[in-house]
Amino acid sequence: MATQAVKQFGPEWCSRNVVVIHGQHDTRIETGEDYDVRSLGSIFLMEPGKSDKLDGDAFIPSEHRDYDARNHAAQREHGSFVALTGDVDSGNHSLSDIEKLVRGFSRDSAWLIYSSAHARPGDMRWRVIIPLAQPVPFDEWYDAQNAFFRFMERAGVDMDQALDRAGQLVFLPNVPVFHGKSGDRLRCEEMDWPLYYERATTGCNAQGLDLSTGPIASGIAEIRSKRADDERERQRLREEAERRRANRPRNEGAPIIEDFNRENPIARMFELYGYEQSPRHSEDWRSPNQTSESYATRIMGDKWVSLSASDAGAGLGEKHKSGCFGDAYDLFVHYEHSGDHKAAFRTLYSERRASAPLSSPPPIDSEDPGWTEPPEDIEGEPVVEPDILPQDEGRIEIETVDAFDFEESDIPRRPWVIPGVMLSGYTHMLAAPGGSGKSLFTLQMAITLARGEPWGTFHPRRKCRTLIINVEDDLHEQRRRLSAARRVMQAGDELRGMIDIVPNAENIVVATRSADGRTIRTSPVVETLVSYIEDRGIDVLIVDPFTETFEGDENDNSEVKWAMKIWRDEIARRTGCVVYLVHHTVKYAGNGAGDANVIRGAGAIVNSTRISATLMPMTQEDADMLGVDQSERHLYVRYDDAKANQSLKTNIARWFQKVSIELGNGDDDNPGDEVGALVPWSPPDAFESLTSHRIKTILDMIEAGMPDGSRYRLSTRGGSKESGRWVGCLLMSETDMNEATAKKIIKVWHGNGVLVETSYKCPVERRTVKGLFAPESNRPGVAQ
C-alpha cells in the first residue's frame, strides 16, 4: 500500500521506473527479453534483502530497460537517466557526515543514503541515490554525476568514479548473512535482522533535484568550462605537433617508424599500456601516470595529445607548455624502452631485418629521426649472404632410411596418458572463459590420473602423478575444491602422494624479459622444475593460467612462441611429461565450443601445442536443442577438442554438470563451505549422438524444405512417412537414430518452438496444407 501511495501522491520522480538486475548473472542479451523495473519511490521504502553480495538486486538509474540495458553503449545512446548515484567504499565515514554533505549538495531535494552489503563497524560503506526532477540524456547526466563526485571529494570523501558509466550497476539495500571475506556474521542469528545496516532519507515527499540551480548547476558549469578550455588547448597542441613534424628533416629511418605507426593504432597501444577509456568520449583516455580522475589524453587522428602534467613529467612524447603529445611510436619508446629512442629503434630495425628475404639488401642502416647520431652497431653493417655449402667444412652428408624398411609391430605406440586428451612429452592447451570451471576441471583431472580410473569418457591408461601450478587460487581454495571433488568422485586415501601443489605459484615464471626489455629469455626456475619433475616422477604438469608464467605480451607472436618453446622443448620433451596449459578464451567467445579461434592471444599459442581443447558453458542454443531448461543451463559445461594433431578430432562434446557440496569444515554454529564440483553428464538419450554442427545442418535442411519445393510434415499420417515427407525420415537419413528417437527429438523441438508448423501453399499438391519451418531466429531463446 505504501508503494502505491507514493506512485499516486508523491512527486513525479517517485513513479519513474529504473532497470533492475537480479544478481551479476542476470543477463537478457541472449533471450532478448526486457529487464525488470522498479520505481524510484519503492526503492526509497524497501527493506534490505539478504542475498550474497553478487547475487543481490542492483539497478541502473535509467529508464531504458531493453535486453541490452547492461551495455554501456546502449545506455549512452538510448538511456533516459532519472537519478544521480554515489558509492563510498573507503574512509569509514559516519552516516551523519555523509548526510551533512548530501544535504548541502541537494538542498531541499530528495535523497536516500544506506549502508552497503558488507558494511560493519570500522568499515562503514555507503550508497547514495538523488532523484532528478526531470529525466535527462546521458551527456547531461554524466556531467551532473561528476559534479556530485567533485562536491563530495572536495570535502574529503572518495567516490567510486565507475558510477559515471552509463550501464554501471548500483546495488540496492542488501545485507547477507555473512561477510564475504572475513566470514563475520552480519545478521542476528536469532531474529535474522541486520546488525549494522543504517539508512537516512528525506522520504518520498521532497522534490527531485533541479540541475539548473544550486551547487549542482555551479558544478556542471565548472566542468563544461574546463572542458571547453581543454578542447582549445588540445587543438593548440595538435597544431604544434603538426608544425614540428612538418619542420622535422626526413631521415632514412623514417619509413620504419611510419610503418610502426600505421600498423599499431593508438587506441590499441593505450589498451596495451594500461590506459583507461572515458565512458563519455571514446577518444579520451586516462594514462597510468595520472593521479587525477580526469581523462586527460585524447586521440586526434594519428596523434595523441595529453594535458596531464604527470605525463609530461614522466618524459612521455614531446613536451609542450600545456602537456605533451606524440604518436604510437612515442608510446612504444616510453613504455617498452623507458624513453630510450636508440633501444626502441634498434628493436624495430632488428625485426625488419629478421623478416627480410636473405637475398635482399638491408632495409635501412640509418637512425631514428629523433636522434642526432645513428647507432654505432647498425651504421654501415654489411649483409652476409650465406653459402649453401660452407667452403671450409666440405660437403654436408644427408642420412636417409628406406621408408618401408620396418615391421609394423615394431613401431612404438604413442605415449598416451589419456587417449585423445593427454600425450606424454607434448604441450597441451585448455581454453575457457572466466567462471566456466576450468580450474575445477583440471583438479578433477588430477584426481582421475591419480586413481588411473575412468571419469566419464576420460580413460587414463595408468596411474599418474600430477604437479599443479595454479596462480589464481591459493592453497586453501584449491583444497576446498579438491575436497568436494574427492567426495563426488568417491576417492579416498589412494590419492595421497599422487598430487603435488605449488603453494606460492606466483613465483613460477619460466620466461623473463631481459634488463633492457628487448628480449625474452629462459628463467632459472626452468631447471628447478625439470629437476623436481624428474626426481618426483611427475607424469602431468598442470599450469593455470599460462599467461602468468612468462613476462611478455600474449598478443605478440614472437614473445608467445618463445614462451611456448620453453614449455615444449625445455620441460615437456626433456622430462617426457604432459604439460597441460590452462588459458582464457576471448571475452565474447559465444558458441565457440571446439573452435581454436576463440583461444585468446597470438596464434602461436595454439600453433605451438599438440592438443588443444575448450571448456565452455552451455549456450542458450545448446539448452534448446538438448531439452534443458534455460534456468538450469548455467549448471552445465562442455569439453570439446579444438586441435588434435595425434588423433582424429572429434565433434562429440563431453558434458559435465556442476553440483554443490557442503564441506565438513563447519561446526554447530556455522555450516561448512559450499563448494562446486563437476560430475559427468550425458544429454537425454535422444540427443546423445547429435553434435551442435549436425543439429544446425538438419534444421537448415528443414527450413530449406524438400527438393520439390514442398515442406516436411510434423505428422506421420496421410502416407507422409512412406513418401519421406515426415520430418523424422530426414532425421533418420542424416543420422543413425531409429524412429522412436526421431520422434522424441521432434517432440522437444516442436514443443520449444524450434520447429514451427504453419499453413503454406504446396507447389506439388497445389493447395494450402500444413508444413514445417525451422527459422533461425527461433532456435535460440525459445525453451520455456
N, C-alpha and C positions, 0 to 999 in steps of 0.2 A: 504493500500500500504506500510505503514511503517513497518508493521509486516512482510510482505513478503520479504521486502528488508533485514531485519535482518536475516531471515532464509537463504537467498541466499548468502549474502556477509559477514555477521558477523562471529565471531569465532564459533567454534563447539558448545559451551555451549548454544548459543542463540537458537538453534533449538531443544535442548533436552526438552522433554515433562515431566511435573510433574503432579501428580494426583490432580485434582480439586474437592473440595466438596462444594456443593451449600447449605450452611447452616448446622447447627448442626444436623438436622433431615434427612440429605441426607445419606441414607444407602442402600447398594445393597446386604447385606448379605442374604436377603430372596429371592430377584429376581435372583441373580446370574449374574447380568449384570456387565460389566466393568464400571469403573468410567470415567468421562470426563477427558480430559487432556488439558494442556495449555503449550505453550513453555515458557521457561525462558525469552527469548527476549521480548515476548509480555507482560510479567509481568513488565519488566523494562519500558515499554511505556504506560502502562494502566493509565487511569484516575480513581479516586476513585468512587466507587459505592455509593449508598445512602440507603442501606438496614439497618434494625435494626441490631445491632451488631451480635447477634447469627444467624441471617438469611443471613449474608454476605458470600461471597465466601471465601474459605480458600484453602490452598494447603499443600501437603506433599512433601518434597523435594526428592522424589523417583520416579523412572520410573515404578515401579510395580503398575499396575492400576486394577488388578483383583477385583472381588467382595469383597474380604477380605482385601482390601488395607488399611482400617482403623484399622485393627488388628495389634497390635504391634508385636506379634509373627510372623505373616505372613510377615511383612516388614523386620523383622530381618533375616528371612530365605531367602526371595526372592528379597528383595529390592536392587535396584542399585541407590545409592544416588548421587545427582548432584549439591548440594548446601549446604552451611552452613547457618544457620538462627540464629537470635537473637531477643529477646524480652526484652525491657527495660520499665518496668511498674512503676518504682518508681524513686525518686531523682530529678524530674523536670529538667533534663539536657537539655541544649540548643542543637539545631541542629549542630552548629559549633563544640561544644565539642565532640559530638558523631562522627561527620565526621572526626575530627582530629584523634581520636583513631582508627577508622576503616581504614583510610588511612595508619596509622602506622602499622597496622596488615597485611593488604592485599598488601602493597607496590604498585606495578603497576597493580594489578589485578582488575577486575570489582567488583563493589558493588552498592547496592541500599539501601537508607535509606528513610523511610517515616513514618509520624506520624500515630498513631493508631486511631481507630474509635472514642474514647471518649476523645482524647487529646484536651486540651484547655489551655489558659494562666494560669500559676500556677500549672498545672498538665500535662506537656508535656510527652508523651509516644511514644516509637519508635519501629519500626520493621527494621531488617537488613537482607539483602539477599546477600550472597557472592557466586557466581557460582564457581564450581570446574572445573579445566582443564580437568579432566577425571572422569567418574563415578566410585564410589568405593563401596565395600560391607559395611555392617553395622558396623562391628568391627572397620574398619579403619575410617569410618565416625564418629563414636561415639567418638573416641579419638580426632579427629580433632575438633568436636563440643566443647568438654571440654577444649581443648587448647585455643579456641577462648573465651570461658567463662572466663577462668583464666586470659587471657590477659586483658580483659575489667575490671574484678573485681579488679585486682591489681591497676588499675587506679581509683578505687572508683565508678565503675558503676555496680550495682547489675543486674545480668542476671537471667532470668527465666530458672531454670535448667530443667524444664519439656520438653524443646525443644530437649533434647538428647534422648527422647523416639522415637522409630522407626516410630510410626504412629501418632505422635503428629501433630495437625493442626496448621498452621500458617496463620492468617487472612490476606487477600490481601487488598490493599488500599480501604478504605471504610469510609464514613462519613455519619452517619444517620442524620435525620433532627433534632432530639432532643437527648440530653444527657440521657443515660439510667436511671440514678439515680436522678439527680437534675431536669431534665426536661428542662435545658437550651437549647436554640436554637444553633445548630452547623452549620446551613446553612443559607445563606442570604435569607430572606423571598421573596424579590423581584426577585433576579437573580438566586436563587437556587444554588449558588456556595458555596463551603466550606469556613467557616470563618477562621478556624485556621489550615487547612491542610498544611503541609510543606513536602518537599522531597528534596533529593540531590542524585546525581548518577554520575558515570563515563560515563554513556551511554553504548551502546552495542558494542563498538569497542575494549574495553580493553579485555585482555585475562582472562581465568579462573584461579583460584587460584591453584598453583602448591604446593602440600603438601610436596614436598621433599626439599624445601628450604625456607629460611627466618624465621620469627617469628613462623609460623605455624609448621615448621619442628622441631624447638627447643622445642616448647610446647608439641608436640606429643612425642618427645624423653624423655622429662622430665616425662610425665605421665607414659610411659611404663617402665622407670627405677624405678619409685616409685612403680609401680605395681609389678615388679619383686622382689623388696626389701620386699614388703608386703607379697608376696607369701612365701618367705623364712621365714619370721618372723611368719607367721601363722603356717607353718609347725613345727617350733620350739615350739610354744605354744601348738599345738596338741600333740606333743611328750611329753611335760611337763605334760599335762593333763593325758595322758596315764600312765606316770610314777607315778604320785601322786595317781591315782586311784588304780594302782597295789599294791602300798605300804600301802594303807589305810586298817586298820583292818576291817573285815566284822562284823557288829553288827546285832542284831536281827531285827532292824528296817529297814535294807536294802531292804527287799522284797517290802515294801510299796512304797519306793522311786523308785525302779526299775519298779514296776507296773505303777507308775505315768509317768515315762519317756517313757515307752512302749506305753501307751495309749494317750499320748499328743505329737504329732510331733512338733519339734521345730518351723517349719515354721508356723504352726497354732498358736502357742504361740506368735510368733513375730507379726502376724496379730492382735491378740487379744490385745497386749500391745502397738500398735501404731507404729511398725517398718515400714519402707518404703523399698520395694524391689527394687533392682537395675534393670534398664532396660537392662543392658548388660549381667549380670550374675545372674541367678535366685537364686543362693545360697548366694549372697551378699545382706546385708541389712543395713539400716541406723537406729540407735536407736533413741528414743525420747530424750536421754540425749545429743546427739551430737549437736554441734553448727556449725560444718563444713558441706559441701555438699558431702563429701565422703561416701561411703558405707563400713564402717569400720568393720562390723561384718559379718563373714562367717559361714555357717552351714557346718560342716565337720563330716559326719557320724552321730553319736548320740550325738555330742557335738557342741557347738558354740565357736568361738574364736573372740575376739574383739581387734582391735588395737587402740581403742579410749581411750584417757586419761580421757575423760568425763565419760565413762562407769566405768573405774577403780575407779575414784574419787567418784562416786556415791555409791561404795560398791557393785557393781554387780558381782556375781560369785566369783571366786578365782583370786586374783591379781597375776600379773606377771610383770616383769620389762617393758615389751612391751605393756601391756594392761591387759586383764583379759579373763577368759574362764569359761565355765560351761555347764550344761545340762538344760533340760526343767524344772526340779525341782528347779534349782537355779533361773530361771526366776520367777517361782511361789513364791518362798521365797521373792524375791526382790520386785516384783510389787504388790503382793497381801498382803504381811505381812511386808513390809518395812524392809526387811533383817532379821526379827526375825525367826530364824530356829525353835525355840521351838513352836511358834504360828503356823507356817506352818505345822509342823509335827503333832501337836495336831489336826489340822483340818482334815488332811488326815486320821489320826488314828480314829477319831470320825466317819468319813464317812465309813471307813472299818467296824467298829463295828456295825454301824446302819444298814448296808446291810447284815451282817452275820446272819444265822439262829439262833433262840433263843437257840436251843439245842446244838450248837457248842461252843467250848471254845473261849475265846477272840482271835482275830487274832494274836496279839503280845502285849507285855506290855513293850516294850523296847524303845530305844531312837533313834533319828535322828543320823546317823553316824557322822554328823558334830558337835555334842555336846560332852561335857566332862562328863555330868551327865544327867540321864533321867529326864523327867518332873515329879515333885512330885505327881501331881494328876493322873498320869497314872500308875506309877510303882506299882505293886502288887495289882491292883484294882481287886476285885473278880467279878465273874459272878453270877448274881442273877437270878435263874430260877423262873419265876412267877408261882403261883398256878392257876389252872383253876378256883377253888372256894376259895376265901380268907377264911382262917380258922377263923379269928377274926370277920368276918362280917356275917357269916351264908350264907345260900344258896341264890343265886340271883334268883328272880322271873322274868319270862318272860311273858309279856302280849300279848295275841293274840286276834284276832277277827275272826268271821266267814267270809270267803272270799265272800260269796254271800248273806250276810245279809244286803241288801241295795235296794233302789229303784233307778232305772236308772235316773229318773227325778230329784233326789236329788243331783246327782253328780255336783259339781260346774264346770262351764265352765272354760276352760283355759283362763287366763287373757291376751288375745291377744290385743296388741295395733295396730299392722298391721298384719293380719293373715299370718302366714308362714314366717314373717320377724322380728317382734319385739314382745317379750313376757315379761310382767312385772315381776320383781323380778329375772331376769336372766342376765348373761353377754352374749354379742354377739361380733362377730369379723367380720370386713370388711377389706379384704386384697386387695391391689392393687399396681402395680408398680408405680414408680415416673412418674408424668406427665399425669396420666390417668384421673385425675379429681375427686379423692376420696374426697378431702376437699370440692369441689364444690357440689358433690353429697350429702354429709351429710348436708350442709347448706340448700339445697333444700328439703331434707327430713324433716328438722326442719320446713320449711315453710308449707310443706304438713301436718305435725302434728298439727301445729298451726291453720290451717284452718279446719282440720278434713274432707277434701275433697280429692277425688282420684287424684293421679298423675300417669298417665299411668296405670299400673296394680297394683300399691300400693294403698290400700284402708284402710285408718285409720278407726277404729271403733268409734272414738270420737276425739274431740279437745284435744290437749295435750300441756303442757308447756315443753320447752326444755332448758337445760343448756349446753352450748358449751365450752369446754376447748380445744383450738387449740394452740399448742405450736409453730407451724411452721409459721403461718401468723399473722401479727399484726392486731390490731383492724381496721385500715383504709382499709387494703386489704380485710378483711372479709366483711366490709360494702360495698365495691365496688362490691363484688360478690353477696352479698345479694340484692343490688340494681338491678343488672342485672337479678337475679333470680326472683325478685318480678315482674319485667316487663314481662318476658316470661310466668310467671305463673299467670299473671293478678290478683295479690293480692294487697290489699290496707291497710287501717288503721286497719283492723281486726287483723293484726299481732302485733300491739303494746301491750307490756306487756306479750307476749307469748314466746319470745325467749330471754334468757339471755346469755351474753358472758363474760368470764373472760378475761379482757384486759391484765393482766400480768400472762399468763398461765404458764410461765416457772417456777413459784414458786410452782406449784401443783405437789408435789411428795408424793405418798401415801406409798411407801415402801423405807426405807433408810437402809444403811449399818451401823452397829454398829461402835463405835470408833476404835475397833481393826480390822475392816474389815472382821470379820469372820461370821457374821450372818446378816440376813435381818429382819427388824422389821417394825411394823406399824408406820407411821408418824402421828404426831399430826394433820396434815391437814385433816385426815380422819374424825375426829369428826366435824371439821368445815364444811366439805362437807355434812355430814349427816344432820347436823342442818339446813344448807341452803336448802337442798332438801326438808326436811320436812316442814320448815317454808314457802317456796315459792310454795309448792305443785308441785314440778318438777316431770314430768312423764318419761322423757327420758333424760339421760345424755350422751352426745357425747364427746369422748376423742380422740384427734388427735394430734400426734400419741401415741399409748400405751407405746412404749418403753421409751419415755421421762418422764414417770410418776413414774419410780422407779429406784433406784440406784442398778444396778445389771447387769448380763450378760444374754442377751436374748437367748443365746445358752445353758445356764445351766438350766436343767430341774428343779433342786431343787429350784433355785432362782426364775425362772419364775412361778413355781407352787405356791410359797409363794405370789408373787405379784398378781397373778390371784385370789388367795384365798381371798385376801383383797378386790378386786373389787367385787367378788361374795358374800362373806359372810358378810363383814363389810359394804358394800354400797348397792348392789342390793337387797339382802334379807332383810336387816334391814329397808330399805326405801320403798321397793316394786317397785322401778323404773326400767326402762330399762337402763342397762349400755352398751353402744354401743362403742366398742373399735375399732379404726382405726389402721391398721398396714400395713407393706410393704410385698410384695412378694419377693422371691429370685430374684437375679439380672437377670437371664435368665429364666423367667417363661415360655416363649414360648406360646404354645397354652394350657395354664393351666387353662382355664376358668372352674370354678366349681370343681377344684381339690385342696383339702385341703393340699396336699403335697407341693404345691408351696408357702404356707404361711411361711415366713421367721422365723428362730429361732427354739427353742426347741419344741418338740412335745407337751409339757404341755400347750402351748399357745392354740392350737386347742382343746385339750382334756378337757380343763377347761371351754370352752364356750358351751352354749346350742345351739346356731345357729351361723354358720359361712358362709360367702359369699365372692365372689371375684368380683372385678370390673376391667375388662381387656379391653385393646384396641382391636379393630377389627384386627384380623390377616389377613395375605395375603390369607390364605386358606378360612377364613370366607368370605372375599370380593369376591373371585372367586365363591364360592358356592351360594352366595346371589345376585350375579349380580351387585355388587358395584364397581365402577371404582377404580382402585388401587390408583389413585392420590387423592382420597377423603376418603379413609378408615381411615385416622387419625382423621376424624371428628366423629367417632362412637366408643362407648364403650358398653360393655355388662355386666349385673349383673347376676350372677349365684349362686344358692345355692351350698355351699360346705359341709355343715353339718347341718342337721335339725333334732334334736332328738325328737321334739314335733310335727312334721308333716312329711308327705311324701316328701322326697327330690325330687324336680322336675328338669328335664334336659332342661326345656324350658328357653331360655335366655330372659332377659328383656333388650331391646336395648334403647340407648339414643344417640341423635345427639348433637354435640357441635355447638352452634351458637354464633355469636359475637354481643354484644350490646354496643352502644355508650352511656355513661352516660351523664347526664345533668349537669356535673360539669365543662364544658368548658365556654369559653367566645367568644367575637367577634374575638379575635386573635388566640385562641388556641382551638382545638376541645376537647370534653370530652374524658375521658379514654375509651379505648376499652377493654371490659371485657367479658369473656366467660360465657355461661350458658348452661344448659342441657335441652333438650326437649325430651319427649318420642318419640321413632321411631319404626315403625313396618317394618320388611323386606317386600319385594314385596310379594303380596298375595300368589304366587306360593310356596314360601319357608316358609311361616309363621308357618306351623305345623311341620317343619323339624328341628331337632336338629343336631348339628355337628356330634354326635355319629351315628345318623340314616343315615346321608348323607354318612359318611365313610363306614358304613355297606353296603349300596346299591351299592356304587361304587366298593367295594371289590367283591360283587356278580357279577357285570357286568364284571369286569376284570377276574374273575374265569370262566365265561362262563356258559352255560346251562349244566344240568346233563348229557346229551347225548354227550357232547364234542363239540357241535356247539356253535356259538356265538349269542348273542342278536342282533337284527337288528334295524337300525335307522328308517326305513320307515314302514308304516302300510300296504304297498301294498303287493300283492302276497300271501295273506292269513296269513301274519305274525301276525296280530292281533288276528285272530281266533285261530291260533295254539299256541299263547302265546309267540312267538319269538320276537314280537315287545317289545322293552325295556320299553315302557310305561306300559305294562302289569306287569312287575316286580315292578315298582314304585307303581302302584295301589294296588298290592297284599301286599306290605310291609307297606303301609300307608293307610289313609282314603281318599286320594285325588281322584278327578274324572279325566276323560280323558283329559279335557281341561287344567287342572292344570298340569298334567303329561307332556303334550305337551310343555307348557311354560318352564318347568324346563329343558326338553331335549334340547330345542332350546338354552337356555342360556349355558348349559354345552357343547353342540357341538360347539357353537359359540366361546367360550373362550378356547377350546382345551382340556377341562377335558375329554370329550368323543371323541374318535378318530375312524373314520370309515376307515377300510382298508381291502384289499383282503386277504383271507386265504383259505386253502383247507379244506372244510367242511367234517368231517368224516361221516356225515349222508347222505348228497347229493352226496358225492364222486366227487366233482368238486370245482373249485375255485369260491367263492362267496364273497360278502362284509359282514363284521361283525363289531361289536363294541368292542372297548377296552377302559379301563379306567386306564392307567398306573399311578402308584402312583407318579411318577416323574412329571406328567403333572398337578397334582391337585393344587399345589401352583404356583403362579407366571406366570399365563398364560392369565389373563384378560387383554384386550387391551382397 
